[in-house]
């Protein structure tokens, strides 16, 4: 986290800002605290882009998606601006830890069992997105945070309705991250289906296990050509044998040949639970193995204790309610384990 600049706001809505988390092409991301001391990441559109209708529409779509998608492995929406506000913003739960991309680049590929449970968690997150009638369209290692409580998917800025084309994507424009982009998303972006997210999950797992993506090239144009050419096979070098029958079908050129998320979950559950452990235990093991505290992370916040409320003006001493409350208090004290 970097200190706030003089041009940065001190507050957004009811949220007090304490520092900058990052700056991107669309805007800035701040670290803030709600009045209840909930830690949040606040995304704000750059002022020069706030008047562009397509930018506001994309931002509104992300807010709507975050309101709609509920799941333990998707960073949840905490607050957001109103549609008519001059400066659009949204706040999601702040997740400490490295992104999957940063972790693999610093620590190396994941172990087979940890990669398997990661795949199960990400497939669950995508199923939550699809259950809301949406497509993610930008799952990638940089959009997965390896938090203290486990993996969380962030950034739903490129979501699209699963039942039809979106006005934010034309046949001439490509939205997404090339390294994890499916052939159909690179070639015909208005024709994408849930199979596109399956491909992105396969590309993400490949990176987690090998530190490289399915396709590469000397430049971006060459990479795109490799992605869309049926005769160019994805690079599966270094992929553990246990994953070959899982990742290869997920990266199939033909979307119809890719497995469903349910099938992927079934395949991944076997290596994830090897040795007889349960999926929750495997998920906890992944969190312990991959959580790395950043030196630049904001300091931990200690939530102040709430003052005990004086109820003598509500409950009359000696009344039936007061006697019952005293009896319950005594019963709790005698049975509580300290």
GUBA-144172 format. One record per residue (C-alpha): residue number from 0; residue in one letter; x, y, z. Coordinates in nm, 2 decimals. Each point is the difference from the previous one (the first is absolute). Layout:
// GUBA-144172
+-----+---------+--------+--------+--------+
! num ! residuo !      x !      y !      z !
+-----+---------+--------+--------+--------+
! NUM !       A !      X !      Y !      Z !
...
+-----+---------+--------+--------+--------+
END
This chain:
// GUBA-144172
+-----+---------+--------+--------+--------+
! num ! residuo !      x !      y !      z !
+-----+---------+--------+--------+--------+
!   0 !       X !   0.00 !   0.00 !   0.00 !
!   1 !       X !   0.13 !   0.35 !  -0.09 !
!   2 !       X !  -0.10 !   0.31 !   0.19 !
!   3 !       X !  -0.29 !   0.21 !  -0.14 !
!   4 !       X !   0.10 !   0.27 !  -0.24 !
!   5 !       X !  -0.10 !   0.36 !   0.05 !
!   6 !       X !  -0.25 !  -0.03 !  -0.28 !
!   7 !       X !  -0.16 !  -0.32 !   0.14 !
!   8 !       X !  -0.32 !   0.02 !   0.20 !
!   9 !       X !   0.00 !  -0.06 !   0.37 !
!  10 !       X !  -0.35 !  -0.15 !   0.01 !
!  11 !       X !  -0.23 !  -0.17 !  -0.26 !
!  12 !       X !  -0.35 !  -0.05 !   0.12 !
!  13 !       X !   0.02 !  -0.11 !   0.36 !
!  14 !       X !   0.34 !  -0.16 !  -0.05 !
!  15 !       X !   0.32 !   0.16 !   0.13 !
!  16 !       X !   0.30 !  -0.04 !  -0.23 !
!  17 !       X !   0.34 !  -0.08 !   0.14 !
!  18 !       X !   0.22 !  -0.07 !  -0.31 !
!  19 !       X !   0.04 !  -0.10 !  -0.36 !
!  20 !       X !   0.00 !  -0.37 !  -0.10 !
!  21 !       X !   0.05 !   0.05 !  -0.37 !
!  22 !       X !  -0.06 !   0.20 !  -0.32 !
!  23 !       X !  -0.13 !  -0.15 !  -0.33 !
!  24 !       X !  -0.12 !   0.11 !  -0.33 !
!  25 !       X !  -0.36 !   0.05 !   0.12 !
!  26 !       X !   0.07 !   0.16 !   0.33 !
!  27 !       X !   0.15 !  -0.02 !   0.35 !
!  28 !       X !  -0.05 !  -0.25 !   0.29 !
!  29 !       X !   0.02 !   0.12 !   0.36 !
!  30 !       X !   0.01 !  -0.17 !   0.34 !
!  31 !       X !  -0.27 !   0.11 !   0.23 !
!  32 !       X !  -0.20 !  -0.07 !   0.32 !
!  33 !       X !  -0.38 !   0.01 !   0.03 !
!  34 !       X !  -0.16 !   0.15 !   0.32 !
!  35 !       X !  -0.01 !  -0.36 !   0.13 !
!  36 !       X !   0.38 !  -0.04 !  -0.06 !
!  37 !       X !  -0.05 !  -0.24 !  -0.29 !
!  38 !       X !   0.31 !   0.01 !  -0.22 !
!  39 !       X !  -0.09 !   0.07 !  -0.37 !
!  40 !       X !   0.17 !   0.06 !  -0.34 !
!  41 !       X !  -0.17 !   0.30 !  -0.16 !
!  42 !       X !   0.01 !   0.02 !  -0.38 !
!  43 !       X !  -0.06 !   0.35 !  -0.15 !
!  44 !       X !  -0.02 !   0.08 !  -0.37 !
!  45 !       X !   0.24 !   0.26 !  -0.13 !
!  46 !       X !  -0.16 !   0.34 !  -0.03 !
!  47 !       X !   0.08 !   0.04 !  -0.37 !
!  48 !       X !  -0.19 !  -0.33 !  -0.07 !
!  49 !       X !  -0.30 !   0.05 !   0.23 !
!  50 !       X !  -0.20 !   0.18 !  -0.27 !
!  51 !       X !   0.04 !  -0.28 !  -0.26 !
!  52 !       X !  -0.32 !  -0.19 !  -0.03 !
!  53 !       X !   0.17 !  -0.34 !  -0.08 !
!  54 !       X !   0.23 !   0.03 !   0.30 !
!  55 !       X !  -0.29 !   0.08 !   0.24 !
!  56 !       X !  -0.20 !  -0.29 !  -0.15 !
!  57 !       X !   0.29 !  -0.24 !   0.05 !
!  58 !       X !   0.04 !   0.13 !   0.36 !
!  59 !       X !  -0.37 !  -0.03 !   0.07 !
!  60 !       X !   0.01 !  -0.36 !  -0.13 !
!  61 !       X !   0.28 !  -0.09 !   0.24 !
!  62 !       X !  -0.20 !   0.14 !   0.29 !
!  63 !       X !  -0.31 !  -0.19 !  -0.11 !
!  64 !       X !   0.20 !  -0.32 !  -0.03 !
!  65 !       X !   0.15 !   0.04 !   0.34 !
!  66 !       X !  -0.34 !   0.06 !   0.15 !
!  67 !       X !  -0.14 !  -0.31 !  -0.18 !
!  68 !       X !   0.29 !  -0.25 !   0.04 !
!  69 !       X !   0.01 !  -0.15 !   0.35 !
!  70 !       X !   0.27 !  -0.25 !   0.09 !
!  71 !       X !   0.28 !  -0.07 !   0.25 !
!  72 !       X !   0.27 !   0.02 !  -0.27 !
!  73 !       X !  -0.10 !   0.33 !  -0.16 !
!  74 !       X !   0.10 !   0.33 !   0.17 !
!  75 !       X !  -0.33 !   0.15 !   0.12 !
!  76 !       X !  -0.14 !   0.34 !  -0.06 !
!  77 !       X !  -0.01 !   0.22 !   0.31 !
!  78 !       X !  -0.13 !   0.33 !  -0.14 !
!  79 !       X !  -0.03 !   0.20 !  -0.33 !
!  80 !       X !  -0.10 !   0.33 !  -0.14 !
!  81 !       X !  -0.35 !   0.06 !  -0.14 !
!  82 !       X !  -0.05 !  -0.01 !  -0.37 !
!  83 !       X !  -0.05 !   0.37 !  -0.03 !
!  84 !       X !   0.30 !   0.10 !   0.21 !
!  85 !       X !   0.26 !   0.22 !  -0.18 !
!  86 !       X !   0.30 !  -0.22 !   0.10 !
!  87 !       X !  -0.07 !  -0.37 !  -0.02 !
!  88 !       X !   0.17 !  -0.22 !   0.26 !
!  89 !       X !  -0.04 !  -0.34 !   0.17 !
!  90 !       X !   0.15 !  -0.16 !   0.31 !
!  91 !       X !   0.07 !  -0.38 !   0.04 !
!  92 !       X !   0.14 !  -0.19 !   0.29 !
!  93 !       X !   0.37 !   0.05 !   0.03 !
!  94 !       X !   0.19 !  -0.33 !  -0.03 !
!  95 !       X !   0.36 !  -0.01 !   0.14 !
!  96 !       X !   0.25 !  -0.21 !  -0.19 !
!  97 !       X !   0.16 !  -0.04 !  -0.34 !
!  98 !       X !  -0.18 !  -0.07 !  -0.33 !
!  99 !       X !   0.05 !  -0.35 !  -0.14 !
! 100 !       X !   0.22 !   0.16 !  -0.27 !
! 101 !       X !   0.23 !   0.16 !   0.25 !
! 102 !       X !   0.01 !  -0.31 !   0.22 !
! 103 !       X !   0.11 !  -0.23 !  -0.29 !
! 104 !       X !   0.25 !   0.25 !  -0.13 !
! 105 !       X !   0.16 !   0.04 !   0.35 !
! 106 !       X !  -0.04 !  -0.35 !   0.15 !
! 107 !       X !  -0.03 !  -0.22 !  -0.31 !
! 108 !       X !  -0.28 !  -0.24 !  -0.12 !
! 109 !       X !  -0.26 !  -0.14 !   0.24 !
! 110 !       X !   0.02 !  -0.36 !   0.13 !
! 111 !       X !  -0.24 !  -0.24 !  -0.17 !
! 112 !       X !  -0.24 !  -0.03 !   0.29 !
! 113 !       X !  -0.01 !   0.38 !   0.06 !
! 114 !       X !  -0.06 !   0.07 !  -0.37 !
! 115 !       X !  -0.28 !  -0.25 !   0.00 !
! 116 !       X !  -0.19 !   0.16 !   0.29 !
! 117 !       X !   0.07 !   0.34 !  -0.15 !
! 118 !       X !  -0.18 !  -0.12 !  -0.32 !
! 119 !       X !  -0.29 !  -0.13 !   0.20 !
! 120 !       X !  -0.04 !   0.34 !   0.18 !
! 121 !       X !   0.03 !   0.20 !  -0.33 !
! 122 !       X !  -0.25 !  -0.24 !  -0.17 !
! 123 !       X !  -0.24 !   0.07 !   0.29 !
! 124 !       X !   0.05 !   0.38 !  -0.04 !
! 125 !       X !  -0.07 !  -0.03 !  -0.37 !
! 126 !       X !  -0.31 !  -0.21 !   0.06 !
! 127 !       X !  -0.13 !   0.28 !   0.23 !
! 128 !       X !   0.06 !   0.25 !  -0.28 !
! 129 !       X !  -0.18 !  -0.22 !  -0.25 !
! 130 !       X !  -0.28 !  -0.07 !   0.24 !
! 131 !       X !  -0.07 !   0.38 !   0.00 !
! 132 !       X !  -0.03 !  -0.02 !  -0.38 !
! 133 !       X !   0.33 !   0.16 !  -0.07 !
! 134 !       X !   0.34 !  -0.09 !  -0.15 !
! 135 !       X !   0.33 !   0.12 !   0.16 !
! 136 !       X !   0.21 !   0.03 !  -0.32 !
! 137 !       X !   0.32 !   0.11 !   0.18 !
! 138 !       X !   0.10 !  -0.27 !   0.24 !
! 139 !       X !   0.38 !   0.00 !   0.02 !
! 140 !       X !   0.28 !  -0.04 !   0.27 !
! 141 !       X !   0.01 !   0.37 !   0.06 !
! 142 !       X !  -0.37 !   0.01 !   0.09 !
! 143 !       X !   0.03 !  -0.27 !   0.27 !
! 144 !       X !   0.11 !   0.10 !   0.34 !
! 145 !       X !   0.16 !  -0.26 !   0.23 !
! 146 !       X !  -0.14 !   0.13 !   0.33 !
! 147 !       X !   0.03 !  -0.11 !   0.35 !
! 148 !       X !  -0.34 !  -0.17 !  -0.01 !
! 149 !       X !   0.06 !  -0.15 !  -0.35 !
! 150 !       X !  -0.02 !   0.10 !  -0.37 !
! 151 !       X !  -0.23 !   0.29 !  -0.11 !
! 152 !       X !  -0.09 !   0.10 !  -0.35 !
! 153 !       X !   0.00 !   0.37 !  -0.06 !
! 154 !       X !  -0.09 !   0.24 !  -0.28 !
! 155 !       X !  -0.33 !  -0.07 !  -0.17 !
! 156 !       X !   0.05 !   0.30 !  -0.24 !
! 157 !       X !  -0.04 !  -0.21 !  -0.31 !
! 158 !       X !  -0.30 !  -0.20 !   0.10 !
! 159 !       X !  -0.27 !  -0.06 !  -0.27 !
! 160 !       X !  -0.34 !  -0.15 !   0.00 !
! 161 !       X !   0.01 !  -0.36 !  -0.09 !
! 162 !       X !  -0.32 !   0.00 !  -0.21 !
! 163 !       X !   0.11 !   0.25 !  -0.26 !
! 164 !       X !   0.25 !   0.26 !  -0.13 !
! 165 !       X !   0.10 !   0.30 !   0.20 !
! 166 !       X !   0.01 !   0.36 !  -0.13 !
! 167 !       X !   0.34 !   0.03 !   0.16 !
! 168 !       X !   0.15 !  -0.24 !  -0.25 !
! 169 !       X !  -0.02 !   0.04 !  -0.38 !
! 170 !       X !   0.12 !  -0.24 !  -0.26 !
! 171 !       X !   0.30 !   0.24 !  -0.06 !
! 172 !       X !   0.11 !   0.03 !   0.36 !
! 173 !       X !   0.17 !  -0.25 !   0.23 !
! 174 !       X !  -0.04 !   0.01 !   0.38 !
! 175 !       X !   0.20 !  -0.23 !   0.22 !
! 176 !       X !   0.36 !  -0.10 !   0.08 !
! 177 !       X !   0.17 !  -0.16 !  -0.30 !
! 178 !       X !   0.20 !  -0.26 !   0.19 !
! 179 !       X !  -0.32 !  -0.16 !   0.14 !
! 180 !       X !  -0.24 !   0.09 !  -0.29 !
! 181 !       X !  -0.18 !  -0.28 !  -0.18 !
! 182 !       X !   0.02 !  -0.03 !  -0.38 !
! 183 !       X !  -0.37 !   0.11 !  -0.04 !
! 184 !       X !   0.05 !   0.30 !   0.23 !
! 185 !       X !   0.30 !   0.11 !  -0.20 !
! 186 !       X !  -0.18 !  -0.07 !  -0.34 !
! 187 !       X !  -0.37 !   0.06 !   0.06 !
! 188 !       X !  -0.05 !   0.17 !   0.34 !
! 189 !       X !  -0.38 !   0.03 !  -0.04 !
! 190 !       X !  -0.03 !  -0.38 !  -0.03 !
! 191 !       X !   0.15 !  -0.09 !   0.34 !
! 192 !       X !  -0.17 !  -0.25 !   0.23 !
! 193 !       X !   0.07 !  -0.15 !   0.34 !
! 194 !       X !   0.27 !  -0.22 !  -0.18 !
! 195 !       X !   0.21 !   0.32 !  -0.02 !
! 196 !       X !   0.03 !   0.01 !   0.38 !
! 197 !       X !   0.09 !  -0.37 !   0.00 !
! 198 !       X !   0.28 !   0.07 !  -0.24 !
! 199 !       X !   0.13 !   0.29 !   0.22 !
! 200 !       X !  -0.01 !  -0.23 !   0.30 !
! 201 !       X !   0.21 !  -0.26 !  -0.19 !
! 202 !       X !   0.25 !   0.27 !  -0.10 !
! 203 !       X !   0.01 !   0.12 !   0.36 !
! 204 !       X !   0.07 !  -0.35 !   0.13 !
! 205 !       X !   0.27 !  -0.05 !  -0.26 !
! 206 !       X !   0.17 !   0.31 !   0.12 !
! 207 !       X !  -0.04 !  -0.10 !   0.37 !
! 208 !       X !   0.17 !  -0.33 !  -0.08 !
! 209 !       X !   0.26 !   0.09 !  -0.26 !
! 210 !       X !   0.05 !   0.38 !   0.03 !
! 211 !       X !  -0.09 !   0.05 !  -0.37 !
! 212 !       X !  -0.32 !   0.05 !  -0.21 !
! 213 !       X !  -0.14 !  -0.22 !  -0.28 !
! 214 !       X !   0.13 !   0.23 !  -0.28 !
! 215 !       X !   0.28 !   0.25 !  -0.05 !
! 216 !       X !   0.15 !   0.19 !  -0.28 !
! 217 !       X !   0.27 !   0.27 !  -0.08 !
! 218 !       X !  -0.28 !   0.26 !   0.01 !
! 219 !       X !  -0.37 !   0.04 !   0.08 !
! 220 !       X !  -0.11 !  -0.05 !  -0.36 !
! 221 !       X !   0.20 !  -0.33 !  -0.03 !
! 222 !       X !  -0.15 !  -0.12 !   0.33 !
! 223 !       X !  -0.35 !   0.06 !  -0.13 !
! 224 !       X !   0.07 !  -0.18 !  -0.32 !
! 225 !       X !   0.13 !  -0.30 !   0.20 !
! 226 !       X !  -0.31 !   0.00 !   0.22 !
! 227 !       X !  -0.25 !   0.00 !  -0.28 !
! 228 !       X !   0.18 !  -0.25 !  -0.24 !
! 229 !       X !  -0.15 !  -0.35 !   0.05 !
! 230 !       X !   0.32 !  -0.16 !  -0.12 !
! 231 !       X !   0.21 !   0.17 !   0.28 !
! 232 !       X !  -0.03 !  -0.21 !   0.32 !
! 233 !       X !   0.03 !   0.16 !   0.35 !
! 234 !       X !   0.33 !  -0.04 !   0.17 !
! 235 !       X !  -0.05 !  -0.25 !   0.29 !
! 236 !       X !   0.37 !  -0.04 !   0.07 !
! 237 !       X !   0.07 !  -0.06 !   0.37 !
! 238 !       X !  -0.36 !  -0.09 !   0.08 !
! 239 !       X !  -0.02 !  -0.29 !   0.26 !
! 240 !       X !  -0.14 !  -0.32 !  -0.14 !
! 241 !       X !  -0.29 !   0.01 !   0.24 !
! 242 !       X !  -0.12 !   0.32 !  -0.17 !
! 243 !       X !   0.04 !  -0.09 !  -0.37 !
! 244 !       X !  -0.34 !  -0.16 !  -0.03 !
! 245 !       X !  -0.16 !   0.30 !   0.18 !
! 246 !       X !   0.17 !   0.31 !  -0.15 !
! 247 !       X !   0.04 !  -0.12 !  -0.36 !
! 248 !       X !  -0.38 !  -0.03 !  -0.06 !
! 249 !       X !  -0.06 !   0.34 !   0.17 !
! 250 !       X !   0.23 !   0.16 !  -0.26 !
! 251 !       X !  -0.18 !  -0.16 !  -0.30 !
! 252 !       X !  -0.04 !   0.22 !  -0.30 !
! 253 !       X !  -0.36 !  -0.10 !  -0.04 !
! 254 !       X !  -0.21 !   0.14 !   0.29 !
! 255 !       X !  -0.24 !  -0.30 !  -0.03 !
! 256 !       X !   0.29 !  -0.24 !   0.07 !
! 257 !       X !   0.08 !   0.16 !   0.34 !
! 258 !       X !  -0.13 !  -0.16 !   0.32 !
! 259 !       X !  -0.25 !   0.17 !   0.22 !
! 260 !       X !   0.10 !   0.16 !   0.33 !
! 261 !       X !  -0.18 !  -0.28 !   0.18 !
! 262 !       X !   0.22 !  -0.26 !  -0.19 !
! 263 !       X !   0.31 !   0.20 !   0.08 !
! 264 !       X !  -0.09 !   0.01 !   0.37 !
! 265 !       X !  -0.04 !  -0.38 !   0.00 !
! 266 !       X !   0.33 !  -0.05 !  -0.17 !
! 267 !       X !   0.19 !   0.24 !   0.23 !
! 268 !       X !  -0.16 !  -0.13 !   0.32 !
! 269 !       X !   0.20 !  -0.33 !  -0.02 !
! 270 !       X !   0.35 !   0.15 !   0.02 !
! 271 !       X !  -0.13 !   0.27 !   0.23 !
! 272 !       X !  -0.11 !  -0.26 !   0.26 !
! 273 !       X !   0.28 !  -0.25 !  -0.05 !
! 274 !       X !   0.10 !  -0.17 !   0.32 !
! 275 !       X !  -0.36 !   0.01 !   0.13 !
! 276 !       X !  -0.02 !   0.37 !   0.10 !
! 277 !       X !  -0.32 !   0.19 !  -0.05 !
! 278 !       X !  -0.05 !   0.30 !  -0.24 !
! 279 !       X !  -0.02 !   0.25 !   0.29 !
! 280 !       X !   0.32 !  -0.13 !   0.15 !
! 281 !       X !   0.17 !   0.02 !  -0.34 !
! 282 !       X !  -0.13 !   0.36 !  -0.05 !
! 283 !       X !   0.15 !   0.10 !   0.34 !
! 284 !       X !   0.33 !  -0.17 !  -0.09 !
! 285 !       X !   0.01 !   0.21 !  -0.32 !
! 286 !       X !  -0.06 !   0.32 !   0.19 !
! 287 !       X !   0.28 !  -0.08 !   0.24 !
! 288 !       X !   0.24 !  -0.09 !  -0.28 !
! 289 !       X !  -0.07 !   0.30 !  -0.22 !
! 290 !       X !  -0.07 !   0.29 !   0.24 !
! 291 !       X !   0.29 !   0.25 !  -0.01 !
! 292 !       X !  -0.03 !   0.32 !   0.19 !
! 293 !       X !   0.12 !   0.30 !  -0.21 !
! 294 !       X !   0.24 !   0.24 !   0.18 !
! 295 !       X !  -0.21 !   0.28 !  -0.14 !
! 296 !       X !  -0.33 !  -0.13 !   0.12 !
! 297 !       X !  -0.20 !   0.25 !   0.22 !
! 298 !       X !   0.04 !  -0.07 !   0.38 !
! 299 !       X !  -0.25 !  -0.23 !   0.16 !
! 300 !       X !  -0.30 !   0.18 !   0.13 !
! 301 !       X !  -0.12 !  -0.06 !   0.36 !
! 302 !       X !  -0.37 !   0.05 !   0.02 !
! 303 !       X !  -0.08 !   0.21 !   0.31 !
! 304 !       X !  -0.22 !  -0.17 !   0.26 !
! 305 !       X !  -0.35 !   0.13 !   0.00 !
! 306 !       X !  -0.10 !   0.18 !   0.32 !
! 307 !       X !  -0.25 !  -0.21 !   0.20 !
! 308 !       X !  -0.34 !   0.16 !  -0.03 !
! 309 !       X !  -0.17 !   0.12 !   0.31 !
! 310 !       X !  -0.35 !  -0.15 !  -0.01 !
! 311 !       X !  -0.12 !   0.12 !   0.34 !
! 312 !       X !  -0.22 !   0.26 !  -0.19 !
! 313 !       X !  -0.16 !  -0.29 !  -0.19 !
! 314 !       X !  -0.01 !  -0.28 !   0.25 !
! 315 !       X !  -0.14 !   0.10 !   0.34 !
! 316 !       X !   0.20 !  -0.15 !   0.29 !
! 317 !       X !  -0.20 !  -0.27 !   0.18 !
! 318 !       X !  -0.24 !  -0.06 !  -0.29 !
! 319 !       X !  -0.07 !  -0.34 !  -0.15 !
! 320 !       X !   0.22 !   0.08 !  -0.30 !
! 321 !       X !   0.29 !   0.11 !   0.23 !
! 322 !       X !  -0.03 !  -0.32 !   0.21 !
! 323 !       X !  -0.01 !  -0.22 !  -0.31 !
! 324 !       X !   0.31 !   0.18 !  -0.15 !
! 325 !       X !   0.19 !  -0.05 !   0.33 !
! 326 !       X !  -0.09 !  -0.37 !   0.01 !
! 327 !       X !   0.12 !  -0.05 !  -0.36 !
! 328 !       X !   0.32 !   0.18 !   0.07 !
! 329 !       X !   0.07 !  -0.22 !   0.30 !
! 330 !       X !  -0.08 !  -0.32 !  -0.19 !
! 331 !       X !   0.24 !   0.11 !  -0.28 !
! 332 !       X !   0.28 !   0.09 !   0.25 !
! 333 !       X !  -0.03 !  -0.34 !   0.18 !
! 334 !       X !   0.02 !  -0.20 !  -0.33 !
! 335 !       X !   0.24 !   0.21 !  -0.20 !
! 336 !       X !   0.35 !  -0.14 !  -0.07 !
! 337 !       X !   0.28 !   0.25 !   0.06 !
+-----+---------+--------+--------+--------+
END
